[in-house]
Amino acid sequence: MIRSSSADTSSDAPALRVGVLTDIHITPPETGDEWFVKALRRFDAERVDAVLVAGDLTTWSRRFEFEAAIAAWRKVFPEDRRSDGAKVERVFISGNHDVDGFFYPDGKFASKEEALRESFFYHRDEWWRELFGEPYEPAGIKVVKGYAFVLVNWWSRAPSVYATNPPRFPLAADVPPEENPAPAFLEKIEAQLPADKPFFFVQHEPLKGTVCQCDPDAPLDATGQILARHPNCIAITGHMHYSLTDERSIWQREFTAVNASCARGFCFSFPGRENGHSVTDYHRDPPFEMDRFDIQAVRQGLTMDVFGDRVVFHRFNIMTDAPLGEDWVVPHPDAQALSCATQAPPYAFAARAAASRPPRFPADAAVEVREIDDGHRRTELGNALDPAPRPQIVVSFPPAPATPDSDRALDFSVSAELRIQDMVQVVQEKRVYSPNFCMEEALDTAPVSCAFARDAIPKNREIRFVVRPVGNWGKTGAPIASPWRKFAP
C-alpha cells in the first residue's frame, strides 16, 4: 500500500501542491505557447511539487508539436527544477489528439507513409522516452511526495468510433483496435491503492456518468465502477473543454471527479444555446441565428492543494490570473459514511441543485429590441457565420450577477410571445449564454444578446420578448420583458 506520513492539518502549508492543466494543444506555427508558459510561471511562483497535464499536449500528433511542448516546459522548469531549485514532477498523459490526431482531416498528413514517419501514434514509447525521459505505458502509477497518481494514456478509437462507410478517415484504415487499459490495470493494482489518504486517477476522457452531465443518477462505466469502491479517489480529466465556471465541473457520488477545462482555448458548452459551441449542434437545422461566444478566449487552469484533511481546487483564468469562482474544498471522505449513504458528499449534483438559488436581474434591468438588416446566421456546419446578410430581430439585456441571495446566471431563456386579446402564446423560445459566461464574474458585464430571424416573428401582431435568467442547476429567476409592440411587414 502506498502511504506517507499525514500532513499537519493545523498548518496552512499543503502536503502536496499540483498545477493542473489539460488540452494545451501546442501547435506551431499556427499557435504559440504563451498561455502554457504563463500557466507554468504561475505554478513556479506557487511552488508546486508537480504539474499535471491531462492529455492533448498537441493537436495533430506530430513530432515537432511534442518538441514545442517540452521546450515550453524547459523555459520555466529547466532540468525539471523550479526557480528556487526544488524538483517539480511532470505528470503528463496523452489524449486523443496526441494519439489519433494523425488521421483527423485537418492534420494535413499527405499519406500513410508520412504518418508512419511523423506521427506519435507509431512512435509512442520511443518519442516519449526521448522527449520526456520516461517510458510510455498504456497505464501506470507515478508517486509524488507519497501520493499516487494512476495515469491512463489514450487508447486509439480509430477502428470503432471513427469508422464510416465510405471511410471519413482514410489514414485510419488498417489501424488495429486498442482496448481501454484502465479496468484491467486498476484490478491489478487495486490492493496497492491507499485507503488512508486520497489518490488521483488521471485520464483524458471524462468517466461516463460523472462531470459535466445533467443526470445525477447516470450509470458509471467499467472504470468508474472500480473507482466507486474507493471514495478517496479523485479522478481528473480533460477532453470536454467545458468551462470551470460551470459548477458541474466537479462531481461527487461514490468518488470525486473534476473536469480540468482547457488551457489553449476552443471552449465547448452544453448544446442548444443560440451562441453556444457544441458538436451536437453542428449541422443543426435550422442553423443558429448567432455566432458562437469567443471560444478562443477561454484559457483556464487549476491549482490543487492536498492537506491532511481536505483537497482544495483553485480555479483560475490563465490570462488574467483571476479566480473563476469559489474554491472547491473536498474533505477526505469517511468511507463508511459514504457506503452507508448516511452522509451526502458536498459536491453531489442533486444536493447542490436543491440548494441552489434562482438568479436575479438587477432592479433596473430592461429589455431592448431592435431590428437589423445585416445580421448573420451560422452556416449549415454550425461553426462559422454565413456571409449573406440576414434580417433579424435582436433582443438585448444585462447579465445577472450573483448577489448575497441569488446565484449567477450563465445562460438565459428568451421567448417571443404573441398576445391575442386575453391569451398569450409562445411563438419561439431560445436559450443563450452570456458572452463572457466562461470568464470571472468581474468580466461578465457586457450586455447579452439573442437574435431571432425576422421572418419567424409574426407581423402586425402584438409581440413582446420575455427574458428569464437561468442558474447553473436549472433554476429560473423572475423574468423581465419588453413592451408589447407590432412589427411591420
N, C-alpha and C positions, 0 to 999 in steps of 0.2 A: 504494500500500500504506500502511496506517495504522501508523505507527511512533512510538515515543518512546524517549528515552534509557533504557538499562537501569537498574533500581533497584540501589542499593548493597546487595548481598546480605550484607555484613558488618554492616549496620545493623539494629536492631530495628524501625525505622520502615518501615511498608509504603509502597510506591509509590502504592497506591490502597486506600482503605478504604470499603466499601459496607455499609450496613444493608439487610438483605433480609427482606421480608415478603411474604405473599400472603394472599388471601381475608380481607381485613379486614371486608368486608360491613357497612359503616356504614349503619344502617337506623333513623334516628329516626322516631317516638319510642320504638319497641319496644326499641331498644338505644341505649346511649350510645357514646362514643368513647374511654372511659378506657384501654382496652388499647392502642389505636392511639397515643394521646398518650403513654402510658407508654413504649412502644417507641421513639417518636420522641425522647423526652427521653433515653433511654439512648443512642441514636445521636448525639445532640448532645453528650453527655458524652464519647463515644468519638471525637469529632471526625471523623465520617465525611465523605467527599467527595461521597457520593451516597446516596440511599435508593431502592431498587428495590422496587416492589410488583408482583408478577407476576399481576395480574388480580383480578377480583371486588372492586373498590372498593366496590360497592354490592350490594344483594340483588335489588331489583325494577326496576332500570333507570330510576328516577325522578330528575328534576332535583334535588329537594331532597336526595337522598342524595349526589349528587356535590358539591353545595354544602356539605354537612356534612363530607364527607371533606376538601375543600380548606380549610375553616375549621379543622379539627383540625390540619392541616399548618401553617397560619399561626400557630396558638397557639405552636408550637415553633420554626418557621422563618419568621418574618415576612420578606417580600420575599426568600424563599429564602436566608436567611442564618442561620448558626449563631449561638449566643450569643456566640462570640468574633469575630463579624463576617465570617467566611470564607463563601464561596459554598458552597451544598450543592445538588447537582443532583437534580431529580426525574426518576426513571426509572420511569414508570408505564405499564402497558398495561391493556387491558380484558380481562375474562373473560366467561364465558357469562352470568352474572347481570347484568352491565353492559349487554350487547347483547340477549340473548334473554329477559331476565327479565320483560319486559313481558307475555309470553304464558304465563308459568308460572301454574298455578292459584291460588296464594296471593298473586299480585301485586296483586290487588284492582283492576285496571283494569276499569271498568264496561263499557267499549265500545271499539271500534276507534278511534272519534273521540277518546276521551280518551287512548288510547295515542299517536295521531298528535301530540297536543299535548304530552304529559308524558313520553314515553319517549325515552331516549337513542338507541334504535335509529334513530329518524327524525331525529335532530339531532346525529349523531356529530361531524362536523367543527365545526359551529357552537358547540356547548357546550364541546367540548374546547379550542377557541381561547379562548372567553370565560373559562373557569374555570382552565385550566392554561397559557394563554398560548403555545400552540404548535399547529401543525396536527396533525390526526388522520389517520394514514395506515394502510392495511392492514398495511404493513410498512415499516420504516425503520431507520436507524442513528443512534445517539447516541454521541458520543465524550466520555469523561470522563478527563481527565488523560492523554490519548493512548491509552486503552483503548477498544476498540469494543464496543458493545452492539447486537446485532441484535435489534430489537424487532418482534414479530408480535402484532397485535391480534386479538381473537376474530372469527372469521368465522361468520356465523349458520348454525345447523344446522336451522332451522325446517322446511324442506321435506322433508328426508330423515330425520334421526334421530328427529324427534318426530311424524312422520306416522302417524296411525292412522285406522282406519275403524270406527265414526264418529270424527270428529276429537276427540282429547282436549284439544287446544289450539286452540279456535276463533279466537282472536286471531291465530294464526299463519297463518291462511288467506290465500292470495294473496301470501305473502312470497316474493320471488324467491330462487332459490338463490344461495349465495355460495361461491366456491372458496377453498380453502386458499391464501393468498398466499405462503407460505413457500418452497416449492420454486422457483418462478419467480424470486422475489426473490433467493434465495441464488445461483442460477445467474447472475443478472445481476451481482451484486456480488462473486462469489467471488474474482476476481482482485485485489480490493482488500483482502481479509482478510489479516491479518498471519500470518507464519509463524514469527516470532522471539519471540513472546510470546503469552499467552492472549488469546482474545476470548470474548465471552459471548453466547449465544443465549438469548433470553427469550421464551417464550410461556406462555399459561395452562395449556393441556392438556399433560400429560406426553407425551413422544415414545414411541410404541409400541415395546415391547421394551427399555425402559430401567428407570427407577426403580420400586421397589415392585411388582415382579413376581417370579415364582419360577423362571422358566426362564432359565438363563444363556445359552442359545443362541437365544433368541427373535429372530425377524427384525425388522429395523428398517423403519420406514415410509419414504416418499419423502424426507421432510425429513431423517430420520436417515441415510439412505444418502448424502446430500450432506455432512452434517456428518462422516460417517465418513472423509472424505478429509482431515479437519483434526483430528488428535489433540490440538491445542492448544485446541480448543473446549471450553467448559464451558457446558452447557445448564442453565438454571434455570427450573423450572416450579412450578405450584401445582395447584389444582383437586381433587386427590385427598383433601386434608385428612388424610393419614396422618401419624402422629407421627414426630418426629425421633428418638425413642428406638429406632425400628426402623432397623437398620443397612442395610436395603435402600433407604433414602432417598438413598444415594449409590451410583452405578453407574459402572463403567468397562469399556469394551471398546475400540472404535475411538476414542472420545472420552469425556468425562466428563459425567454428568448428575446433578443434585441436585434432590430434592424439597424445597420450601421450607415444607411443612406448612401450618398455618393459624393466623392471628393472632386471629380472633374467637372460636374455639371450634367446636362442632359437628363434632367429630372423627369420622373414619371409621376402620375397621380391616379387616383381612383377614376374609373371610367364614367362616361355620361355627362361630364361637365362641359359647358359650351366652350370654355377656354382651357380645358384640361389636356393632358398628354397621356394617352393610354393606347397600347397596341390593340386593345379591344375596340377602340374607336376608329382604327384605320378602316378604310373602305365603308365608312358609315353612310347610310342612305336615308335621308338627305344629308349632305355634309354639314358640319357646324358652320354657323354664320360668323365666327370669330377666329382670330389667330390664337395660338397657344400662349400661355403665360411664358415668361422669359426662362425657359428650361436651362439655358446655359449658365445662368447666374447662381444656380444652386450648388454650393460647394461647402460641404458640411463634414464634420468630424466629431469624435468623442474622446474624452479622457476618462479612463476607468481607474478608480481608486479602490483598492481592496483593503479593508480593515478587518480586524478580528471578529467583528460582529455584523458587518454590512459591506456591500459593494455599492459604490456611488458612481453614476454615469453623469458626466458634464457634457452637454451637447452644445456645439458652437458653430458659428459661421466662420469658415476659414478666412474669408476675405476681410471681415470686419473684426474678428476676434470676439464678437459679442455672443452671449449665451442665447440659445434659441428657445429657452423655456426653463422651468424649474428643473433642478437636478432630479434624476431618478435614483432613489435610495432603496436598494434591495436588501432587506435583512437576511441574514443567514437563516434558512428555514428550519423549523422544528419538524423533522421528517415524520414523527409520529402524529403531530397535529395535522399535517397535510394529508397523510394517508388515511386518517380517521375523518377527514373533512370537517373537523371542528374549528378550523381557522382558515378563512379565505385569504389567499395571497393578496398583498396590497395592490398588485398590478393586474389582477384578474379583470378581464374585459367586462363581464356582466356587472360586477360590483362597481366598477368605475363609471359605467354607463348610467347606472342607477343614481350614483352620487353626483353626476354632472349637473350643471346648471344651464338653463337656456340662455343663449347670448342676447344682448340687448343693444339696440341702436342708441346713439347719443340723443338727448332730448330734442335737439334742433335738427335732427336728420330729415332730409327731404329727398323726394324722387324727382329727377329731371328727365324729361322725354324730348328727344329731338329727332327729326327726320333728316337723313343724308342720302345723297345720290352716288357717293363714291365709296360705299362700303365694299368689303371683300369677304366672301365665304372661303372656306378651305377647299382644296382640291379633293377629288374623289379618294385619293390615298389617305388624306387627312393630316399630313404633317407639313403642309405648305399652303400658301394662300393662292387662290385663283386670281390672276391679274385682271380679270374682267371686272369693271366697276359694277356695283350692285346696289339698288335702292334698299335702304334698311331703316328701321326704327331702333334707336339706341337709347337704352334706359340706364341712367347713372344714379349712383347713391353712395354714401360714405361707408367705409368699413365699420365693423362693430368690435371694438377692442374689449378686452377683459376689464371688468370692474370688480370691486370687492365682493359683489354678489351675483356676478354673471361671468360665463366663460367667453373666451374669444371665439368669434365666428370665422371659420376658414372658408366656408362657401355659403351660397345664398340661393334660395328659391325665388324665381322671378316669374310671375304669372300675368298673362294678358287676360283681362276679364271683360266680358260683354254684358251690359245691362239692358234688359228687356222689361220695361215697367218694373214689376216687383220681383223679377227673377234675375239672378246673376249667374252667368256661365263662364267657366274657364275655357278660353279659346286655345291657349297654348301655355305650357309651363316648362321652364328650363331651370337648370342648376348652373351656377357659375362661381368660379373661385375668385377671391380677392387676388389682384395681380401680384401681390407680394406675400401670399399666404405661406410661402416657404421661408420667409425671412423672419428675423426677430421682430417682435411687435412694434418696436420703435420705428422700423422701416415700413411697416404696413399701414401707411397713412393715405396713399393715393386713392382717388375715387374708384369704385368698382363699376364696370360697365357690362351690359348684356345686350347683344344685338339680336333683333328679330327681322326676318325677311318682311319687307313692306307688304308684299302680296299675300302674306299669311295672316295679316290683320284685317278684319272686316272694315269696309269703307262706309262712311256716312252712318255709323252706328256708335253708340256711346261706349267708349273703351277707357279703361284705366289699367295701370300696371301696379301690382302689389308685390312687395319685396319682403321676404322673411329671412332673418339670419339663422343659419344652421350651425350648431355646435359640432365638435369633433365626434360626439357619440350620437348624433342624430336628433337631439332635442332642438326644437324650433322656437325662436323668440317671437315677441309681438311684432306684427307687420307695420310697415309704412306704405303709403300708396300715393300715386299721382292723382291729380284731379281728373274727373271724367271729361273726356273730350271726343270729338269726331275727327277722323282722318279723311281728307278729301280724296276722291278717286284719282 
